[in-house]
Amino acid sequence: MEGNNRPAILPDRLTDISVTLLCWGYFIFAFLFFFSFFYIAAFIFSRDRQRSFQYLDHLFFKGFLCLLRFLAPRHRWEIDPQITAIHGSIIVCNHRSYLDPLILISLLPRQKTIVKTKFFQAPVFGWLIQISGYLPSTTEGVYARRMLSQVESMGAFLHNGGNLFVFPEGTRNSEEGLGDFHKGVFKIARMYRCPIHVLELCNTDKLFRPGKFFFDTRVHNHVRMRILARISPKNDQSLISVTSIEREVRQIFESGNSCHGGVL
């Protein structure tokens, strides 16, 4: 029985390897031989480097995901088109895979997010995310000043149409239930009286499984992203507690969860 399965398994495994190498090759070669020139030009000539870098990030990851979708046709994608129209908002989304932030960047031309501090130390990439205005995930040590500066300027960024997207659990969640939320983003929403869009993202972990290097191109899967709700700022935001905002967001996630049974 084991020998009979090998002919079918081997081509699938080779497909996974080929798709993975092509997609990650895009990261290296598309950046080096195409996008790097635009980043350098934006750094030298742009009057608003942060905005220009965010737009280039958006185009770069949009190209990456177009390539991935083309090379893995068994995975069907359904993205609510209204997501691209969101502006001036905090976007809260569940987190299933490392693909999740790339998807949101590809959909939003003006975006900031919270990034693990180890990425700020990476060559080239760390420089890119600093200029893009992304926030470090800690306020300790050298990152305290950067976080404070970004939070202080967040009001102007949001009111001018930018979006801050976050995964409130702070990490990928391989379980169906929600983990504990970090409250920092809800403090920002309360401070700057901006709306919160609650998004649900399903089944990206079936395409790029946690702990794995290769994409899984073999399963028939349905990647879905939709808007669960929009929470408008209250008339007197000072009377609204961070805990109550967090509780409302959690209730929206729990009542709207439709990610079960995502593999077709």
Secondary structure, 3 states (H helix, E strand, C coil): CHHHHHHHHHHHHHHHHHHHHHHHHHHHHHHHHHHHHHHHHHHHHCCCHHHHHHHHHHHHHHHHHHHHHHHCCCEEEEECHHHHHCCCCEEEECCCCCHHHHHHHHHCCCEEEEECHHHHCCCCHHHHHHHCCCEECCCCCCHHHHHHHHHHHHHHHHHCCCEEEECCCCCCCCCCCCCCCCCHHHHHHHHHCCCEEEEEEECHHHHCCCCCCCCCCCCCEEEEEEEEEEECCCCCHHHCCHHHHHHHHHHHHHHHCCCCCCEC
